[in-house]
Amino acid sequence: MKFNKVSSAIFAASIFGIIVAEQRYECDGVTFSMEYILRTANAVKTYPFHSVNHFPRKHVRASQGRGRENYIEFPLLPSEDIWRGEAFDHYVLMSPQFDIFNVYSYLKDHYECDFKYD
């Protein structure tokens, strides 16, 4: 269900030019704006696999559901800077088309963060 909400929100934002800053992921007391997730996705599109400290990489965790085998993992930072190899606690899982996103926490055994929008 979260996938559909996120894809619908991104689709609507791209068609109508809506600012997506009100959409966010909340996890472990950290908030990641949708604008940051989209900036990260755009950066990841330009990186060869495993080029930044073994990221971006193909998703390998079977526990997060079938159909995500070709998804791409990339770390996130609370500062909302694009990750360059430093320590991290959260990551984004992106579809190969970069139109579906989910954020997870390493702090809680790959807990899926909440998607919120106002």
N, C-alpha and C positions, 0 to 999 in steps of 0.2 A: 504494500500500500504506500509506503514512503517513497518508493521509486516513482510511482505514478504522480504523486504530489509534486515531487521535485521536478520531474520532466515537464509536467504541465506548467509549473511556474516559470521554468526557463523558456519554454515555448512561447508563453504569453508575453514574457519580457522581451523576447527577440522580435515578436511581431509588432507589439505596440510601443516598443522603446521605453518600457517602464523601468525605473531605477530599481535595482534588486537589492539595495543596501538594507532594506527592512527584513529580508529573508536571511536566516542564519542557522547555524548548527550550534547547539549548546552541549557541553560535555565537561565533566569534572570541574565545573566553575569557569571554564574557558569558553569564549564565544568566537566562532569563526563566521565572518560575513560571507554571504553568497558572492559578493564582489571579489573577495579574496579567493574563494574556491574557483571562480571563473578565471581570475588572473593566473592562478596556479595551473589550471588546465591548459591555458594558452601557452604558458612556459613549457609545460611537459610535452606539448605537441612538437616543440622544436628540439627536444633532447633525444638522442639515441638511447635505447634501452641500456641500463646499467652504467650510464656515463657519469652519474653524480653519486659516488659512494654506493654503488650497486642499485641505484634507482634512476629513472623509473623502472619498474619491473612488472612482469605479469603476475597477476593474482594467483596464489597457490593454496589458500586456506579453504579446504573443503567444508569446514564448519560454517562458512558464511553463505552457503547455498549453491545449488547447481545453477548452471547457466552463467556463472561469473568467471569461468576459467580464463577468458580472454580480457578480463578487466585489468586495469592498470592501477598500481599502488604508487603513491608518492607522499612523503612526509609533509606535515603542516607545522607551523610555528605559532604560538600565541601572539607574537608580535605582528603577524600577518605579512612577514617578509617571505619571499620565495626561498625555500630551503636550499642550502648549499653544502650540506654534509655534517652539520652539527647535530648534537643529541636532540631527540624529539620524543614526544609521547603520543602524538595523534597522527593519523594519516587519512588521506582521501582515497577512496576506491572509485575509479571512473570507468564508464563503459568505453569500448573502443571508438565509439563515435563522439565521445566527450559530451554526451547529452544527459547522462544519468550519473549522479554523484551520491556517495554515502561517506560519512565521516566516522572513524572508529578511534577508540582509545586503547593504547597498549596498557594503560594503568589498570584497566578493569577487564583483562582477558579478552581483548578485542570487542569490547562493548560498543554497540552502535549508538552514536550520539543522536540527540533529538533534533529534528528539523522543525524550525519555527518560523512563522511569518506573521507580520502585523498588518 
